[in-house]
Amino acid sequence: MNIYEPAKEVPVIHETEVLIVGSGPGGLAAALGAARAGSHVTLLERFGCFGGNITAVGVEGFAWYRHEGTVDTEGVGIEFEERARAMGAAVKEPQSDSHAIDGEAFKWVADTLVEEAGITPMLHRLFAAPIMEGKFIKGVIVESKAGREAILAERVVDATGDADVAHRAGATTLMQAKEDMIGASVMFSMSGVNKSRFIEHVKADPQTYKDWAYGQWTIETAGKEDEMFSPFLRKPFEKARKAGLIPEHLDTIAGTWGALYDSGDLTYLNLVHLLGYDGTDPNDLTRGEIEGRKQAMLAIEALKQYTPGCENAKLRNFGMTLGIRDTRKIDAAYNMTEVDVRDQARFEDSIGIFPEFIDGYGILVLPTTGRYFQVPYRTLLPKGVKNLICAGRITGGDRVSHAATRNMMCCTVTGQGAGVAAAIAAQQQRGFDELDIGKVQAELKRQDVRLH
């Protein structure tokens, strides 16, 4: 049975040159890139804060891949980390040469960046539908406490993480069966941890990346990662299963701890992995939130009983929403490949670089030897829709390339590139497939992006 909504007029509440839909690392970078390129920019976000995975989900390990030999990306992503440090919203990361971003405080950092750039902020508005004229996107319809509203834009950036805009606008999108997707996570943090006792225990029994392989989990590395330190936790959960505290079938509770503060806060605990959940299905999202929080509480009890320093710990907070790693991707003008990310691909239309960091689908390669690949502009361009460009983990590519480009810092690379391209396209009244890539690259260089 279907219900038919009556047709109605929707008020246009705002017009802008560049509209960014979604404010995660890709969307926030796109907004800053477009604004700094001289365009009027509007940043649309369904939640009450900007930052996406950093703030709403609680993934605070922004550049945990970075080591002494890493040739890293440059541009606005590094600025996120540096501004967080300068504003007291970061702490040294335990497994790498980077700083973990305090997800709560970064809400304020993101606000500051948006205000400084003169971006029009629009929180608490959910993208509902594209406004189309043939194959041209002209803006979006949003839903909020104010009802249904329209926002018109000359160019639109899809940074939703799930290709919501591209998909509903008629672009070709691809998605694996949910049993083949990278698992979802409920991120959480604890308070009341005795830092000195916890660190003593970690030093007495150090874990490596090789330890990630256990039970039903397999891990392919390049070999050099096998003996490197990892803030990995598995043994307390094995003991808890043997004791009956955790059901025997829940052998996916394990993973990494993040930052440990002098105050006793142990943050961005990535211990709950939910397999077979589709992040575009609200029923799966509901089931995942509830099941994930249940498993997180079991993990906390296991840590209290079997990990020194955690005896008096308790839940501090859950992420505001489920952490999704893998849903729709666009079929782009160029889809990146496993060979590209493994073998240091070079492109004439490069919009930035990213280290040889692959994390997903049972593969872990850390960029410790200076290897990196270039990200091509064409991978941002969806087929079938005009005036739309994409950023973040939805850009075109195969499974293994996605395991590289989905990472938050790489999302800032595609985001800044998409934002700059959107600004230039709006200013020159050209389609994204008609742009002089040299002008896009010149503006990215002016914004301190490394292209080659």
N, C-alpha and C positions, 0 to 999 in steps of 0.2 A: 504494500500500500504506500502511496505517496501523498504528501501534503503539498499543495501549491500555494506559494506565497504571493500575495497580490503585488503587482508592480507599484513602485513608489519612487518619488523624486528623492535624490540624495544630495544634501547641500555640499557645495565645494567650500571647504573651510580653509584651504591653504594652497598656494601655488609656489613652486620652487624650480630652480634649474636642475639640481641633482637630488634625487631622493634615494636614500639608503634604507633598505628594509632589513632590519636585524642589526644588532650592535655588538656582536661578539668580537673577537680579535680581528676578523676579516671586515666586519661592518664598521667598527670604530676606526680602523686604519683607513678604510675607504672614505669615510666622512672627513677625516683629517687631510687625506691626500687631495680630495676634491676642493675643500675649503682653501687649502694653502695654494692650490692652483688658480684661485681667484673666483670660484663659483659660489653662488648662494646654495647652501646645502641644508637638507633636512634629514635628521636621523630618527628613524621610527623603531620603536622597541615595545614588545608586548608586556615586559615586566616593568618593575619600578626602578630599575637601575640599568646602566650601560655595562658592557663587559662580557656578557654571555657566559662562556665556559669558565672564565676566571671568577666572576662574581656570582652568577646565578647557580652554577653547578658546584663551584669550589675547587676547580683544578688550578692549584696555585703554582705548580711546577712548570713555569712558562718556557724555560730554556734548559731543562735538565739534561739535555743531550750534550751541552757544551763542555769541552775539555781543553787541555792545553794546546793540542794540535788542531783544534777546530777552526776552519775558515767559515766564519758565521755570516749570516745575512746582515744587512745594515738597513737603516731607515727607521720608520716609525715603531716597528716592533721593539727594537733596542731602546727607543725612547720610552716606551711603556715601562720597561724594567728600570731605566735610569730615573724616570720621574717618580716611580714608586719608591725607590731607594731614597731620593731626595726629600720625599714627603713623609718618610717614616712608615712606609707601607710595604716593606720588604725585609727579608732576613736571609742570611747565607743559606744556600741550598746544600743538603748533606752529601750529595753524590756527584756534584759537578762544579764547574767554575761558573756559577750563576747565582742569582738571588731568587728565592721563592717570593711571589707576590702575595701579600695579605689580601685575600679576596674581599673581605669586608671593607677594609680601608681603600681598596682600589675603586670602590664605588665613588668615593669622593675624588680620587685621582682622575677617573674618567669624566666626572662632571666638570672638573677644572679644565681638562683638555678640550672638552666640547665648548665650554664657555669662552675660553681663550681664543679659539678658532672662529668664533662667531657663528657656529652651527645652530640651527633651530632645533631644539630638543623636543621630541614627542614620545614620552613614556606612556605606558598604560593604553596603548592602541595596538590592536591585533590586526595584522593583514588578513583581509577576508577574500578579496578578489581583485584581479587586474582590471584596469579600464583600457579597453582595446578599440582601435580603429583598424580593422583588417588585421595585419600582422604587426602593427605598430602599438607598443604600449604607451599610454598617455598618462598613466598615474595608477593609483590604487584606491580601493574601497577598504575602509577600516571599520572595526567594531570596537566600541568602548562603552563606558558608563554614559557617554553622551549619545549613544545610539550608533547609527550607521552614518559614516561621513566619507567624503571624497577628498583626495589630495592629488592635485595635478602636478606633473613633472615633465621636463623636457627629456631627461634621461633617468633611468632607474637602475639601481644596483641591487641584485638579489644576493643578500648575505644572510639568508634565513637558516642556513645549515642543512636544510632539507629540500632545497630548490623549490620551495612553495610557489614563488612568483613565476619562475620559469615553467614549472609544470602546469599551473593553472592558466598560464598565458598561451599554452599550446606548444611549447618547446619540447623536443624529444628528450626524455630523461630515462635513465637506466637505474635499476635497483635489483640487487641480488635477493634471492629467497632469504627469509629472515634467519633460517637456520645456518646460513653461510655468512651472515654479517658479523663484524667485530662486536663483541659483547658490550652491553650497556653497563653503567655503574651508578650506584648511589654513593656519592662522596660524603664523608662526614669527618668531624674533628672531635677530639676529646680534651678535657681539662683535668687538672689534678694529677698530672704525671710528674713523678720525681725525676727530674732531668738527669742528675748525676747517676742515679741507679740504673736508669734506662740506658744511658750511653755506656756505662761500664759493662752491662750485659751485651750490648751490640759489639763492643770491642772484644769481649771474651769469646763470642761466637759469630764472627763476621760472615755475612752472606754475600754471594756474588751473583752476577747475572746468569751464570750457569744454573743456579738454584731455581730459576724461574721454571725450569722443566721438571714437572712432577705429575704423577697421576695421569689424568687425561690430557694435560697440557704438554705440548711439545714446543720447542723453541729452536729456531735456526739462527745461528750467529755467524759472524765472520771469523770466529775463533778468538780474536783479540779481546772480546768482551767477557770471555768465560771466567777469567780470574779477577775481573774488576769488581770493586766493592759496589753492592747494591743495598739500599735500605729495604730489604725484603723480609717479610714475615710469613712463615708457614708453620713452623714447629708448634706454636701455641694452639693452632687450630687442629693440627693432627692430634695433639694430646686431648683437646676438648672433644673431638669425635670419639676417641677411644674411651673417654670417660662418660660418653652419652650426653654431654652438654650441647653438642652440635649434632644434628642428625647425620647418620653415616653417609647419606647420598649427597650432602652438601660439601663436596670436595673442591668446589670452586672458591671457597672463602680463603683467600690468601692474596698477597700483593705487597705493595710498598707503603711505607710511612713517608711523610713529607717533612715539613719544618717542625722543629722542636724549640719552643721559646722558653726563656728563663722563668716565665710565669707559670709553666707547667702545661701550656697548650701544645698538643700534638695534632698537627693540622694536615689537611688533604690526604686523609687515609683512603687509599685506593684498594680496598680489600674485597669489595662485593662486585662480582662479575655475573651479569645476567645474560644467558645465552638464549637465543630464539625469541627475541623481542624486536618488534618493528616500531621504530620511533615515529613513523607517520600514522600509526594506528592508535587512536586514543584509548582503546580498550587495553592494548598492550602497555601503553604508558601508565595507565591506572594500575594495572597488575604489577608492573615493574616497580613503581613507587612504593606500593604496599609491601611487596615481597622483599625489595631491597632494604627498606628500613628494618624489617623483621630480621634479616640476615645481619645487618649492621649491629643490632643490639646483641645478637649472639656472639659476634666477633668481639665486641667490647667486653662481654662477660668472660670470654676465653682469655683475652689479654689481661684482665684483672687477676685471673687465677693462675696464669702460666707465664707471665712476663714481668720480671723484676722492674719496679718503678711504676707499674700500672695498678698496683693494689688498690689505691684510693681514687682511681680515675673514674670519670663519668662522661657521658655524652655532652659535648658542648653545642654542636649544631649539625643538622643535615644540610646538604645543598638544597637550594630552593626548588630545584627540578632535577630530573634524571639526566645523567650524562650520556649522551648519544654520540657514538663515533661513526656511524655508517648507515646512511639511508640512500636517498636519491642523489644521483650525479647527472650533470648534463652530458649530452652527446655534443661535444664541442667541435669547433672548426679544426682543432687538433687535440686528440686525446693522448695524454702522456702515457708512457709505457714503463714496464719494469726495467727495460734496458736503459731508459732515460735516467732513472733515479739511481741505478746501480753503477752506471758507466759514465757518469759525469757529462751528461748531454749538454751541448752548446747550441744556442738558437740565435739567429739574427734579430728576432723580435723579442729578445729577453727583456723582462720587466723586473728582474731581480734574481738573486741566487739563494740557494738553501743547502745546508750541509747534507752529506750523505747519511741521513738519519731515517731509518725505516723502522717503524714500530706498529705491528699489526699483522693479522693473519698468520701468527706463529713465527714471525720474523723479527729479529732485533739486531740492527746494525747501528753502532754508535760512531759519530764522526770524529775519530781520534787521529786521523792521518792527513787532514787537510783536503780531503776530497769533497767536491760539491757539484751540484748541477744547476743549470739555469732554468728559469721558469718562463715559458713562452707566452706572449700576449694572446695567441690564438686559443689557448686552453681556457680562456675566460669567456669565449663567445659562444652562446647557445645557438643551435640551429632552429630556424622556424619562427623567431621573434625578433623584431627590430626595436632599436633604442633600449635594449636590455643587455646588461653585462653582469657577470657572476663573480663572486668572491668567496673564499673560504673553502670548506671541505667539499663543496658541490662541483668544483671545476672538473673538467673532463680528464678521464684517465682510467687505466685498468686497476686491478686489485692491488698489486704491489706498489704502483705509483701512488695510489690513494693512501697506502700505509705511510707514505712520506709526506705528501702534500696536505693531509688532513691535520697535521700537527699545528698547534696554535701559532707558533712563530711563522711557519710557512703561510698560514692564513693571513697574517699581516702583510706578507709579500704580495699575494694575489689581491688582497684588499686595497693596499696603497696603489697598486697598478690599476685596478679597476676604477678607483676613485679619480685618479688623475686622468685616465682615459675618458671617463664620464664628463669631467669638467671641460676638457678640450673638445669633445664631441658636441656638447651643448653650446660652447662659445663659438665654434666654427659651423654649427648647424650641419654636421656630417654624421653619417651612420658609423657605427663602431667598426664595420668592415671596410670603411673608406678612409680611416684616419691615417695620417702620416706617422708611422710608428717612431720615426726619428724625433718628432716633436714630443711625443709621449715620453720617450726615453730621456730627452733633454730636461723635461720638467722633473722626472724622477731623480735624475742626477742632481738637479738643483735642490731637491728635498733629501739629499744625502743617501740615496739608495745606491747600492752596489749592483751593477748590471752584469759585470763580466768577471 
